[in-house]
Amino acid sequence: KQWYQRRVRGLCHKTLKARNETVVMSLRIKDASAGLEAFVKHIYASLFLWVVKLLNSALTNGKNDAVNFIGILDIYGFEMFEENSFEQFCINYANEKLQQQFNQHVFKLAEAEYI
């Protein structure tokens, strides 16, 4: 419970120290929200990097030679890298999702013209 209370205090207050004096001030909601968002982004990024490292190490045999690889067949063809990684897989997956959203939008516009 103490850990939680310290985090809440850290996100909702700022501490100013000058010589022998310490002043604790409450943050505005906007500033506290920005701090919380930055904190959550840091946790997410750290977790993502940990998962990427874990999966990449599972795909190698310890000699940095890929035992397996990840390849993506997308609308632009098959991408083959010297070393495919989980991170590259995520990038390709995100690109495919963006392309899918774009295609759906364009096709809906084209369909609306004929209806």
Phi and psi restraints in degrees (range 20) as a CNS / XPLOR table:
assign (resid 1 and name C) (resid 2 and name N)
       (resid 2 and name CA) (resid 2 and name C) 1.0 -63.2 20.0 2
assign (resid 2 and name N) (resid 2 and name CA)
       (resid 2 and name C) (resid 3 and name N) 1.0 -39.5 20.0 2
assign (resid 2 and name C) (resid 3 and name N)
       (resid 3 and name CA) (resid 3 and name C) 1.0 -59.8 20.0 2
assign (resid 3 and name N) (resid 3 and name CA)
       (resid 3 and name C) (resid 4 and name N) 1.0 -45.7 20.0 2
assign (resid 3 and name C) (resid 4 and name N)
       (resid 4 and name CA) (resid 4 and name C) 1.0 -61.9 20.0 2
assign (resid 4 and name N) (resid 4 and name CA)
       (resid 4 and name C) (resid 5 and name N) 1.0 -46.0 20.0 2
assign (resid 4 and name C) (resid 5 and name N)
       (resid 5 and name CA) (resid 5 and name C) 1.0 -63.4 20.0 2
assign (resid 5 and name N) (resid 5 and name CA)
       (resid 5 and name C) (resid 6 and name N) 1.0 -38.5 20.0 2
assign (resid 5 and name C) (resid 6 and name N)
       (resid 6 and name CA) (resid 6 and name C) 1.0 -65.1 20.0 2
assign (resid 6 and name N) (resid 6 and name CA)
       (resid 6 and name C) (resid 7 and name N) 1.0 -39.0 20.0 2
assign (resid 6 and name C) (resid 7 and name N)
       (resid 7 and name CA) (resid 7 and name C) 1.0 -67.0 20.0 2
assign (resid 7 and name N) (resid 7 and name CA)
       (resid 7 and name C) (resid 8 and name N) 1.0 -43.2 20.0 2
assign (resid 7 and name C) (resid 8 and name N)
       (resid 8 and name CA) (resid 8 and name C) 1.0 -62.2 20.0 2
assign (resid 8 and name N) (resid 8 and name CA)
       (resid 8 and name C) (resid 9 and name N) 1.0 -44.5 20.0 2
assign (resid 8 and name C) (resid 9 and name N)
       (resid 9 and name CA) (resid 9 and name C) 1.0 -62.5 20.0 2
assign (resid 9 and name N) (resid 9 and name CA)
       (resid 9 and name C) (resid 10 and name N) 1.0 -39.6 20.0 2
assign (resid 9 and name C) (resid 10 and name N)
       (resid 10 and name CA) (resid 10 and name C) 1.0 -67.7 20.0 2
assign (resid 10 and name N) (resid 10 and name CA)
       (resid 10 and name C) (resid 11 and name N) 1.0 -30.5 20.0 2
assign (resid 10 and name C) (resid 11 and name N)
       (resid 11 and name CA) (resid 11 and name C) 1.0 -85.7 20.0 2
assign (resid 11 and name N) (resid 11 and name CA)
       (resid 11 and name C) (resid 12 and name N) 1.0 -22.2 20.0 2
assign (resid 11 and name C) (resid 12 and name N)
       (resid 12 and name CA) (resid 12 and name C) 1.0 -106.2 20.0 2
assign (resid 12 and name N) (resid 12 and name CA)
       (resid 12 and name C) (resid 13 and name N) 1.0 -8.4 20.0 2
assign (resid 12 and name C) (resid 13 and name N)
       (resid 13 and name CA) (resid 13 and name C) 1.0 -136.2 20.0 2
assign (resid 13 and name N) (resid 13 and name CA)
       (resid 13 and name C) (resid 14 and name N) 1.0 157.4 20.0 2
assign (resid 13 and name C) (resid 14 and name N)
       (resid 14 and name CA) (resid 14 and name C) 1.0 -125.0 20.0 2
assign (resid 14 and name N) (resid 14 and name CA)
       (resid 14 and name C) (resid 15 and name N) 1.0 146.5 20.0 2
assign (resid 14 and name C) (resid 15 and name N)
       (resid 15 and name CA) (resid 15 and name C) 1.0 -113.4 20.0 2
assign (resid 15 and name N) (resid 15 and name CA)
       (resid 15 and name C) (resid 16 and name N) 1.0 125.8 20.0 2
assign (resid 15 and name C) (resid 16 and name N)
       (resid 16 and name CA) (resid 16 and name C) 1.0 -110.7 20.0 2
assign (resid 16 and name N) (resid 16 and name CA)
       (resid 16 and name C) (resid 17 and name N) 1.0 128.7 20.0 2
assign (resid 16 and name C) (resid 17 and name N)
       (resid 17 and name CA) (resid 17 and name C) 1.0 -119.1 20.0 2
assign (resid 17 and name N) (resid 17 and name CA)
       (resid 17 and name C) (resid 18 and name N) 1.0 130.6 20.0 2
assign (resid 17 and name C) (resid 18 and name N)
       (resid 18 and name CA) (resid 18 and name C) 1.0 -140.6 20.0 2
assign (resid 18 and name N) (resid 18 and name CA)
       (resid 18 and name C) (resid 19 and name N) 1.0 114.3 20.0 2
assign (resid 18 and name C) (resid 19 and name N)
       (resid 19 and name CA) (resid 19 and name C) 1.0 53.0 20.0 2
assign (resid 19 and name N) (resid 19 and name CA)
       (resid 19 and name C) (resid 20 and name N) 1.0 -110.6 20.0 2
assign (resid 19 and name C) (resid 20 and name N)
       (resid 20 and name CA) (resid 20 and name C) 1.0 -102.0 20.0 2
assign (resid 20 and name N) (resid 20 and name CA)
       (resid 20 and name C) (resid 21 and name N) 1.0 9.5 20.0 2
assign (resid 20 and name C) (resid 21 and name N)
       (resid 21 and name CA) (resid 21 and name C) 1.0 -117.7 20.0 2
assign (resid 21 and name N) (resid 21 and name CA)
       (resid 21 and name C) (resid 22 and name N) 1.0 139.2 20.0 2
assign (resid 21 and name C) (resid 22 and name N)
       (resid 22 and name CA) (resid 22 and name C) 1.0 -125.2 20.0 2
assign (resid 22 and name N) (resid 22 and name CA)
       (resid 22 and name C) (resid 23 and name N) 1.0 127.9 20.0 2
assign (resid 22 and name C) (resid 23 and name N)
       (resid 23 and name CA) (resid 23 and name C) 1.0 -121.7 20.0 2
assign (resid 23 and name N) (resid 23 and name CA)
       (resid 23 and name C) (resid 24 and name N) 1.0 128.6 20.0 2
assign (resid 23 and name C) (resid 24 and name N)
       (resid 24 and name CA) (resid 24 and name C) 1.0 -106.2 20.0 2
assign (resid 24 and name N) (resid 24 and name CA)
       (resid 24 and name C) (resid 25 and name N) 1.0 124.0 20.0 2
assign (resid 24 and name C) (resid 25 and name N)
       (resid 25 and name CA) (resid 25 and name C) 1.0 -121.7 20.0 2
assign (resid 25 and name N) (resid 25 and name CA)
       (resid 25 and name C) (resid 26 and name N) 1.0 143.6 20.0 2
assign (resid 25 and name C) (resid 26 and name N)
       (resid 26 and name CA) (resid 26 and name C) 1.0 -74.6 20.0 2
assign (resid 26 and name N) (resid 26 and name CA)
       (resid 26 and name C) (resid 27 and name N) 1.0 141.6 20.0 2
assign (resid 26 and name C) (resid 27 and name N)
       (resid 27 and name CA) (resid 27 and name C) 1.0 -85.5 20.0 2
assign (resid 27 and name N) (resid 27 and name CA)
       (resid 27 and name C) (resid 28 and name N) 1.0 153.0 20.0 2
assign (resid 27 and name C) (resid 28 and name N)
       (resid 28 and name CA) (resid 28 and name C) 1.0 -68.2 20.0 2
assign (resid 28 and name N) (resid 28 and name CA)
       (resid 28 and name C) (resid 29 and name N) 1.0 156.1 20.0 2
assign (resid 28 and name C) (resid 29 and name N)
       (resid 29 and name CA) (resid 29 and name C) 1.0 -56.9 20.0 2
assign (resid 29 and name N) (resid 29 and name CA)
       (resid 29 and name C) (resid 30 and name N) 1.0 -41.1 20.0 2
assign (resid 29 and name C) (resid 30 and name N)
       (resid 30 and name CA) (resid 30 and name C) 1.0 -61.0 20.0 2
assign (resid 30 and name N) (resid 30 and name CA)
       (resid 30 and name C) (resid 31 and name N) 1.0 -44.1 20.0 2
assign (resid 30 and name C) (resid 31 and name N)
       (resid 31 and name CA) (resid 31 and name C) 1.0 -69.4 20.0 2
assign (resid 31 and name N) (resid 31 and name CA)
       (resid 31 and name C) (resid 32 and name N) 1.0 -39.8 20.0 2
assign (resid 31 and name C) (resid 32 and name N)
       (resid 32 and name CA) (resid 32 and name C) 1.0 -65.1 20.0 2
assign (resid 32 and name N) (resid 32 and name CA)
       (resid 32 and name C) (resid 33 and name N) 1.0 -39.4 20.0 2
assign (resid 32 and name C) (resid 33 and name N)
       (resid 33 and name CA) (resid 33 and name C) 1.0 -64.2 20.0 2
assign (resid 33 and name N) (resid 33 and name CA)
       (resid 33 and name C) (resid 34 and name N) 1.0 -40.9 20.0 2
assign (resid 33 and name C) (resid 34 and name N)
       (resid 34 and name CA) (resid 34 and name C) 1.0 -64.2 20.0 2
assign (resid 34 and name N) (resid 34 and name CA)
       (resid 34 and name C) (resid 35 and name N) 1.0 -40.2 20.0 2
assign (resid 34 and name C) (resid 35 and name N)
       (resid 35 and name CA) (resid 35 and name C) 1.0 -64.5 20.0 2
assign (resid 35 and name N) (resid 35 and name CA)
       (resid 35 and name C) (resid 36 and name N) 1.0 -42.5 20.0 2
assign (resid 35 and name C) (resid 36 and name N)
       (resid 36 and name CA) (resid 36 and name C) 1.0 -63.2 20.0 2
assign (resid 36 and name N) (resid 36 and name CA)
       (resid 36 and name C) (resid 37 and name N) 1.0 -42.8 20.0 2
assign (resid 36 and name C) (resid 37 and name N)
       (resid 37 and name CA) (resid 37 and name C) 1.0 -62.0 20.0 2
assign (resid 37 and name N) (resid 37 and name CA)
       (resid 37 and name C) (resid 38 and name N) 1.0 -43.0 20.0 2
assign (resid 37 and name C) (resid 38 and name N)
       (resid 38 and name CA) (resid 38 and name C) 1.0 -64.3 20.0 2
assign (resid 38 and name N) (resid 38 and name CA)
       (resid 38 and name C) (resid 39 and name N) 1.0 -40.6 20.0 2
assign (resid 38 and name C) (resid 39 and name N)
       (resid 39 and name CA) (resid 39 and name C) 1.0 -62.6 20.0 2
assign (resid 39 and name N) (resid 39 and name CA)
       (resid 39 and name C) (resid 40 and name N) 1.0 -45.7 20.0 2
assign (resid 39 and name C) (resid 40 and name N)
       (resid 40 and name CA) (resid 40 and name C) 1.0 -66.3 20.0 2
assign (resid 40 and name N) (resid 40 and name CA)
       (resid 40 and name C) (resid 41 and name N) 1.0 -40.5 20.0 2
assign (resid 40 and name C) (resid 41 and name N)
       (resid 41 and name CA) (resid 41 and name C) 1.0 -61.6 20.0 2
assign (resid 41 and name N) (resid 41 and name CA)
       (resid 41 and name C) (resid 42 and name N) 1.0 -39.2 20.0 2
assign (resid 41 and name C) (resid 42 and name N)
       (resid 42 and name CA) (resid 42 and name C) 1.0 -64.5 20.0 2
assign (resid 42 and name N) (resid 42 and name CA)
       (resid 42 and name C) (resid 43 and name N) 1.0 -44.1 20.0 2
assign (resid 42 and name C) (resid 43 and name N)
       (resid 43 and name CA) (resid 43 and name C) 1.0 -62.5 20.0 2
assign (resid 43 and name N) (resid 43 and name CA)
       (resid 43 and name C) (resid 44 and name N) 1.0 -45.4 20.0 2
assign (resid 43 and name C) (resid 44 and name N)
       (resid 44 and name CA) (resid 44 and name C) 1.0 -61.8 20.0 2
assign (resid 44 and name N) (resid 44 and name CA)
       (resid 44 and name C) (resid 45 and name N) 1.0 -46.4 20.0 2
assign (resid 44 and name C) (resid 45 and name N)
       (resid 45 and name CA) (resid 45 and name C) 1.0 -62.9 20.0 2
assign (resid 45 and name N) (resid 45 and name CA)
       (resid 45 and name C) (resid 46 and name N) 1.0 -41.8 20.0 2
assign (resid 45 and name C) (resid 46 and name N)
       (resid 46 and name CA) (resid 46 and name C) 1.0 -64.5 20.0 2
assign (resid 46 and name N) (resid 46 and name CA)
       (resid 46 and name C) (resid 47 and name N) 1.0 -42.8 20.0 2
assign (resid 46 and name C) (resid 47 and name N)
       (resid 47 and name CA) (resid 47 and name C) 1.0 -65.0 20.0 2
assign (resid 47 and name N) (resid 47 and name CA)
       (resid 47 and name C) (resid 48 and name N) 1.0 -42.2 20.0 2
assign (resid 47 and name C) (resid 48 and name N)
       (resid 48 and name CA) (resid 48 and name C) 1.0 -61.7 20.0 2
assign (resid 48 and name N) (resid 48 and name CA)
       (resid 48 and name C) (resid 49 and name N) 1.0 -45.8 20.0 2
assign (resid 48 and name C) (resid 49 and name N)
       (resid 49 and name CA) (resid 49 and name C) 1.0 -62.6 20.0 2
assign (resid 49 and name N) (resid 49 and name CA)
       (resid 49 and name C) (resid 50 and name N) 1.0 -37.9 20.0 2
assign (resid 49 and name C) (resid 50 and name N)
       (resid 50 and name CA) (resid 50 and name C) 1.0 -63.1 20.0 2
assign (resid 50 and name N) (resid 50 and name CA)
       (resid 50 and name C) (resid 51 and name N) 1.0 -44.7 20.0 2
assign (resid 50 and name C) (resid 51 and name N)
       (resid 51 and name CA) (resid 51 and name C) 1.0 -63.9 20.0 2
assign (resid 51 and name N) (resid 51 and name CA)
       (resid 51 and name C) (resid 52 and name N) 1.0 -42.7 20.0 2
assign (resid 51 and name C) (resid 52 and name N)
       (resid 52 and name CA) (resid 52 and name C) 1.0 -60.2 20.0 2
assign (resid 52 and name N) (resid 52 and name CA)
       (resid 52 and name C) (resid 53 and name N) 1.0 -47.0 20.0 2
assign (resid 52 and name C) (resid 53 and name N)
       (resid 53 and name CA) (resid 53 and name C) 1.0 -62.9 20.0 2
assign (resid 53 and name N) (resid 53 and name CA)
       (resid 53 and name C) (resid 54 and name N) 1.0 -42.0 20.0 2
assign (resid 53 and name C) (resid 54 and name N)
       (resid 54 and name CA) (resid 54 and name C) 1.0 -61.8 20.0 2
assign (resid 54 and name N) (resid 54 and name CA)
       (resid 54 and name C) (resid 55 and name N) 1.0 -47.2 20.0 2
assign (resid 54 and name C) (resid 55 and name N)
       (resid 55 and name CA) (resid 55 and name C) 1.0 -69.1 20.0 2
assign (resid 55 and name N) (resid 55 and name CA)
       (resid 55 and name C) (resid 56 and name N) 1.0 -39.7 20.0 2
assign (resid 55 and name C) (resid 56 and name N)
       (resid 56 and name CA) (resid 56 and name C) 1.0 -63.5 20.0 2
assign (resid 56 and name N) (resid 56 and name CA)
       (resid 56 and name C) (resid 57 and name N) 1.0 -39.2 20.0 2
assign (resid 56 and name C) (resid 57 and name N)
       (resid 57 and name CA) (resid 57 and name C) 1.0 -69.0 20.0 2
assign (resid 57 and name N) (resid 57 and name CA)
       (resid 57 and name C) (resid 58 and name N) 1.0 -30.5 20.0 2
assign (resid 57 and name C) (resid 58 and name N)
       (resid 58 and name CA) (resid 58 and name C) 1.0 -70.8 20.0 2
assign (resid 58 and name N) (resid 58 and name CA)
       (resid 58 and name C) (resid 59 and name N) 1.0 -23.5 20.0 2
assign (resid 58 and name C) (resid 59 and name N)
       (resid 59 and name CA) (resid 59 and name C) 1.0 -88.9 20.0 2
assign (resid 59 and name N) (resid 59 and name CA)
       (resid 59 and name C) (resid 60 and name N) 1.0 -4.7 20.0 2
assign (resid 59 and name C) (resid 60 and name N)
       (resid 60 and name CA) (resid 60 and name C) 1.0 -115.0 20.0 2
assign (resid 60 and name N) (resid 60 and name CA)
       (resid 60 and name C) (resid 61 and name N) 1.0 163.0 20.0 2
assign (resid 60 and name C) (resid 61 and name N)
       (resid 61 and name CA) (resid 61 and name C) 1.0 -101.2 20.0 2
assign (resid 61 and name N) (resid 61 and name CA)
       (resid 61 and name C) (resid 62 and name N) 1.0 15.8 20.0 2
assign (resid 61 and name C) (resid 62 and name N)
       (resid 62 and name CA) (resid 62 and name C) 1.0 93.2 20.0 2
assign (resid 62 and name N) (resid 62 and name CA)
       (resid 62 and name C) (resid 63 and name N) 1.0 -15.2 20.0 2
assign (resid 62 and name C) (resid 63 and name N)
       (resid 63 and name CA) (resid 63 and name C) 1.0 -101.8 20.0 2
assign (resid 63 and name N) (resid 63 and name CA)
       (resid 63 and name C) (resid 64 and name N) 1.0 11.7 20.0 2
assign (resid 63 and name C) (resid 64 and name N)
       (resid 64 and name CA) (resid 64 and name C) 1.0 66.8 20.0 2
assign (resid 64 and name N) (resid 64 and name CA)
       (resid 64 and name C) (resid 65 and name N) 1.0 13.7 20.0 2
assign (resid 64 and name C) (resid 65 and name N)
       (resid 65 and name CA) (resid 65 and name C) 1.0 -96.0 20.0 2
assign (resid 65 and name N) (resid 65 and name CA)
       (resid 65 and name C) (resid 66 and name N) 1.0 127.4 20.0 2
assign (resid 65 and name C) (resid 66 and name N)
       (resid 66 and name CA) (resid 66 and name C) 1.0 -70.6 20.0 2
assign (resid 66 and name N) (resid 66 and name CA)
       (resid 66 and name C) (resid 67 and name N) 1.0 123.6 20.0 2
assign (resid 66 and name C) (resid 67 and name N)
       (resid 67 and name CA) (resid 67 and name C) 1.0 -80.9 20.0 2
assign (resid 67 and name N) (resid 67 and name CA)
       (resid 67 and name C) (resid 68 and name N) 1.0 -41.8 20.0 2
assign (resid 67 and name C) (resid 68 and name N)
       (resid 68 and name CA) (resid 68 and name C) 1.0 -123.8 20.0 2
assign (resid 68 and name N) (resid 68 and name CA)
       (resid 68 and name C) (resid 69 and name N) 1.0 169.5 20.0 2
assign (resid 68 and name C) (resid 69 and name N)
       (resid 69 and name CA) (resid 69 and name C) 1.0 -144.5 20.0 2
assign (resid 69 and name N) (resid 69 and name CA)
       (resid 69 and name C) (resid 70 and name N) 1.0 163.2 20.0 2
assign (resid 69 and name C) (resid 70 and name N)
       (resid 70 and name CA) (resid 70 and name C) 1.0 -114.5 20.0 2
assign (resid 70 and name N) (resid 70 and name CA)
       (resid 70 and name C) (resid 71 and name N) 1.0 123.7 20.0 2
assign (resid 70 and name C) (resid 71 and name N)
       (resid 71 and name CA) (resid 71 and name C) 1.0 -127.3 20.0 2
assign (resid 71 and name N) (resid 71 and name CA)
       (resid 71 and name C) (resid 72 and name N) 1.0 147.1 20.0 2
assign (resid 71 and name C) (resid 72 and name N)
       (resid 72 and name CA) (resid 72 and name C) 1.0 -120.4 20.0 2
assign (resid 72 and name N) (resid 72 and name CA)
       (resid 72 and name C) (resid 73 and name N) 1.0 128.1 20.0 2
assign (resid 72 and name C) (resid 73 and name N)
       (resid 73 and name CA) (resid 73 and name C) 1.0 -95.6 20.0 2
assign (resid 73 and name N) (resid 73 and name CA)
       (resid 73 and name C) (resid 74 and name N) 1.0 110.9 20.0 2
assign (resid 73 and name C) (resid 74 and name N)
       (resid 74 and name CA) (resid 74 and name C) 1.0 -121.1 20.0 2
assign (resid 74 and name N) (resid 74 and name CA)
       (resid 74 and name C) (resid 75 and name N) 1.0 -175.7 20.0 2
assign (resid 74 and name C) (resid 75 and name N)
       (resid 75 and name CA) (resid 75 and name C) 1.0 -66.5 20.0 2
assign (resid 75 and name N) (resid 75 and name CA)
       (resid 75 and name C) (resid 76 and name N) 1.0 -14.9 20.0 2
assign (resid 75 and name C) (resid 76 and name N)
       (resid 76 and name CA) (resid 76 and name C) 1.0 -98.8 20.0 2
assign (resid 76 and name N) (resid 76 and name CA)
       (resid 76 and name C) (resid 77 and name N) 1.0 0.3 20.0 2
assign (resid 76 and name C) (resid 77 and name N)
       (resid 77 and name CA) (resid 77 and name C) 1.0 113.6 20.0 2
assign (resid 77 and name N) (resid 77 and name CA)
       (resid 77 and name C) (resid 78 and name N) 1.0 -178.9 20.0 2
assign (resid 77 and name C) (resid 78 and name N)
       (resid 78 and name CA) (resid 78 and name C) 1.0 -86.1 20.0 2
assign (resid 78 and name N) (resid 78 and name CA)
       (resid 78 and name C) (resid 79 and name N) 1.0 130.0 20.0 2
assign (resid 78 and name C) (resid 79 and name N)
       (resid 79 and name CA) (resid 79 and name C) 1.0 -96.9 20.0 2
assign (resid 79 and name N) (resid 79 and name CA)
       (resid 79 and name C) (resid 80 and name N) 1.0 125.7 20.0 2
assign (resid 79 and name C) (resid 80 and name N)
       (resid 80 and name CA) (resid 80 and name C) 1.0 -125.4 20.0 2
assign (resid 80 and name N) (resid 80 and name CA)
       (resid 80 and name C) (resid 81 and name N) 1.0 115.3 20.0 2
assign (resid 80 and name C) (resid 81 and name N)
       (resid 81 and name CA) (resid 81 and name C) 1.0 -108.2 20.0 2
assign (resid 81 and name N) (resid 81 and name CA)
       (resid 81 and name C) (resid 82 and name N) 1.0 163.1 20.0 2
assign (resid 81 and name C) (resid 82 and name N)
       (resid 82 and name CA) (resid 82 and name C) 1.0 -55.8 20.0 2
assign (resid 82 and name N) (resid 82 and name CA)
       (resid 82 and name C) (resid 83 and name N) 1.0 -42.7 20.0 2
assign (resid 82 and name C) (resid 83 and name N)
       (resid 83 and name CA) (resid 83 and name C) 1.0 -139.1 20.0 2
assign (resid 83 and name N) (resid 83 and name CA)
       (resid 83 and name C) (resid 84 and name N) 1.0 108.1 20.0 2
assign (resid 83 and name C) (resid 84 and name N)
       (resid 84 and name CA) (resid 84 and name C) 1.0 -83.5 20.0 2
assign (resid 84 and name N) (resid 84 and name CA)
       (resid 84 and name C) (resid 85 and name N) 1.0 138.7 20.0 2
assign (resid 84 and name C) (resid 85 and name N)
       (resid 85 and name CA) (resid 85 and name C) 1.0 -126.9 20.0 2
assign (resid 85 and name N) (resid 85 and name CA)
       (resid 85 and name C) (resid 86 and name N) 1.0 167.5 20.0 2
assign (resid 85 and name C) (resid 86 and name N)
       (resid 86 and name CA) (resid 86 and name C) 1.0 -62.1 20.0 2
assign (resid 86 and name N) (resid 86 and name CA)
       (resid 86 and name C) (resid 87 and name N) 1.0 -35.3 20.0 2
assign (resid 86 and name C) (resid 87 and name N)
       (resid 87 and name CA) (resid 87 and name C) 1.0 -61.5 20.0 2
assign (resid 87 and name N) (resid 87 and name CA)
       (resid 87 and name C) (resid 88 and name N) 1.0 -42.6 20.0 2
assign (resid 87 and name C) (resid 88 and name N)
       (resid 88 and name CA) (resid 88 and name C) 1.0 -64.7 20.0 2
assign (resid 88 and name N) (resid 88 and name CA)
       (resid 88 and name C) (resid 89 and name N) 1.0 -38.2 20.0 2
assign (resid 88 and name C) (resid 89 and name N)
       (resid 89 and name CA) (resid 89 and name C) 1.0 -58.3 20.0 2
assign (resid 89 and name N) (resid 89 and name CA)
       (resid 89 and name C) (resid 90 and name N) 1.0 -45.2 20.0 2
assign (resid 89 and name C) (resid 90 and name N)
       (resid 90 and name CA) (resid 90 and name C) 1.0 -64.1 20.0 2
assign (resid 90 and name N) (resid 90 and name CA)
       (resid 90 and name C) (resid 91 and name N) 1.0 -40.6 20.0 2
assign (resid 90 and name C) (resid 91 and name N)
       (resid 91 and name CA) (resid 91 and name C) 1.0 -62.7 20.0 2
assign (resid 91 and name N) (resid 91 and name CA)
       (resid 91 and name C) (resid 92 and name N) 1.0 -46.5 20.0 2
assign (resid 91 and name C) (resid 92 and name N)
       (resid 92 and name CA) (resid 92 and name C) 1.0 -63.5 20.0 2
assign (resid 92 and name N) (resid 92 and name CA)
       (resid 92 and name C) (resid 93 and name N) 1.0 -41.0 20.0 2
assign (resid 92 and name C) (resid 93 and name N)
       (resid 93 and name CA) (resid 93 and name C) 1.0 -61.9 20.0 2
assign (resid 93 and name N) (resid 93 and name CA)
       (resid 93 and name C) (resid 94 and name N) 1.0 -44.5 20.0 2
assign (resid 93 and name C) (resid 94 and name N)
       (resid 94 and name CA) (resid 94 and name C) 1.0 -62.9 20.0 2
assign (resid 94 and name N) (resid 94 and name CA)
       (resid 94 and name C) (resid 95 and name N) 1.0 -41.7 20.0 2
assign (resid 94 and name C) (resid 95 and name N)
       (resid 95 and name CA) (resid 95 and name C) 1.0 -62.2 20.0 2
assign (resid 95 and name N) (resid 95 and name CA)
       (resid 95 and name C) (resid 96 and name N) 1.0 -41.0 20.0 2
assign (resid 95 and name C) (resid 96 and name N)
       (resid 96 and name CA) (resid 96 and name C) 1.0 -64.4 20.0 2
assign (resid 96 and name N) (resid 96 and name CA)
       (resid 96 and name C) (resid 97 and name N) 1.0 -40.9 20.0 2
assign (resid 96 and name C) (resid 97 and name N)
       (resid 97 and name CA) (resid 97 and name C) 1.0 -64.0 20.0 2
assign (resid 97 and name N) (resid 97 and name CA)
       (resid 97 and name C) (resid 98 and name N) 1.0 -41.3 20.0 2
assign (resid 97 and name C) (resid 98 and name N)
       (resid 98 and name CA) (resid 98 and name C) 1.0 -63.2 20.0 2
assign (resid 98 and name N) (resid 98 and name CA)
       (resid 98 and name C) (resid 99 and name N) 1.0 -42.5 20.0 2
assign (resid 98 and name C) (resid 99 and name N)
       (resid 99 and name CA) (resid 99 and name C) 1.0 -63.7 20.0 2
assign (resid 99 and name N) (resid 99 and name CA)
       (resid 99 and name C) (resid 100 and name N) 1.0 -40.2 20.0 2
assign (resid 99 and name C) (resid 100 and name N)
       (resid 100 and name CA) (resid 100 and name C) 1.0 -62.6 20.0 2
assign (resid 100 and name N) (resid 100 and name CA)
       (resid 100 and name C) (resid 101 and name N) 1.0 -43.6 20.0 2
assign (resid 100 and name C) (resid 101 and name N)
       (resid 101 and name CA) (resid 101 and name C) 1.0 -61.0 20.0 2
assign (resid 101 and name N) (resid 101 and name CA)
       (resid 101 and name C) (resid 102 and name N) 1.0 -45.1 20.0 2
assign (resid 101 and name C) (resid 102 and name N)
       (resid 102 and name CA) (resid 102 and name C) 1.0 -61.0 20.0 2
assign (resid 102 and name N) (resid 102 and name CA)
       (resid 102 and name C) (resid 103 and name N) 1.0 -47.2 20.0 2
assign (resid 102 and name C) (resid 103 and name N)
       (resid 103 and name CA) (resid 103 and name C) 1.0 -60.8 20.0 2
assign (resid 103 and name N) (resid 103 and name CA)
       (resid 103 and name C) (resid 104 and name N) 1.0 -44.3 20.0 2
assign (resid 103 and name C) (resid 104 and name N)
       (resid 104 and name CA) (resid 104 and name C) 1.0 -60.5 20.0 2
assign (resid 104 and name N) (resid 104 and name CA)
       (resid 104 and name C) (resid 105 and name N) 1.0 -42.0 20.0 2
assign (resid 104 and name C) (resid 105 and name N)
       (resid 105 and name CA) (resid 105 and name C) 1.0 -63.8 20.0 2
assign (resid 105 and name N) (resid 105 and name CA)
       (resid 105 and name C) (resid 106 and name N) 1.0 -48.1 20.0 2
assign (resid 105 and name C) (resid 106 and name N)
       (resid 106 and name CA) (resid 106 and name C) 1.0 -63.5 20.0 2
assign (resid 106 and name N) (resid 106 and name CA)
       (resid 106 and name C) (resid 107 and name N) 1.0 -43.4 20.0 2
assign (resid 106 and name C) (resid 107 and name N)
       (resid 107 and name CA) (resid 107 and name C) 1.0 -66.9 20.0 2
assign (resid 107 and name N) (resid 107 and name CA)
       (resid 107 and name C) (resid 108 and name N) 1.0 -33.4 20.0 2
assign (resid 107 and name C) (resid 108 and name N)
       (resid 108 and name CA) (resid 108 and name C) 1.0 -67.5 20.0 2
assign (resid 108 and name N) (resid 108 and name CA)
       (resid 108 and name C) (resid 109 and name N) 1.0 -38.7 20.0 2
assign (resid 108 and name C) (resid 109 and name N)
       (resid 109 and name CA) (resid 109 and name C) 1.0 -64.4 20.0 2
assign (resid 109 and name N) (resid 109 and name CA)
       (resid 109 and name C) (resid 110 and name N) 1.0 -44.0 20.0 2
assign (resid 109 and name C) (resid 110 and name N)
       (resid 110 and name CA) (resid 110 and name C) 1.0 -65.3 20.0 2
assign (resid 110 and name N) (resid 110 and name CA)
       (resid 110 and name C) (resid 111 and name N) 1.0 -40.4 20.0 2
assign (resid 110 and name C) (resid 111 and name N)
       (resid 111 and name CA) (resid 111 and name C) 1.0 -64.3 20.0 2
assign (resid 111 and name N) (resid 111 and name CA)
       (resid 111 and name C) (resid 112 and name N) 1.0 -38.6 20.0 2
assign (resid 111 and name C) (resid 112 and name N)
       (resid 112 and name CA) (resid 112 and name C) 1.0 -62.6 20.0 2
assign (resid 112 and name N) (resid 112 and name CA)
       (resid 112 and name C) (resid 113 and name N) 1.0 -31.2 20.0 2
assign (resid 112 and name C) (resid 113 and name N)
       (resid 113 and name CA) (resid 113 and name C) 1.0 -66.4 20.0 2
assign (resid 113 and name N) (resid 113 and name CA)
       (resid 113 and name C) (resid 114 and name N) 1.0 -30.5 20.0 2
assign (resid 113 and name C) (resid 114 and name N)
       (resid 114 and name CA) (resid 114 and name C) 1.0 -94.0 20.0 2
assign (resid 114 and name N) (resid 114 and name CA)
       (resid 114 and name C) (resid 115 and name N) 1.0 -9.4 20.0 2
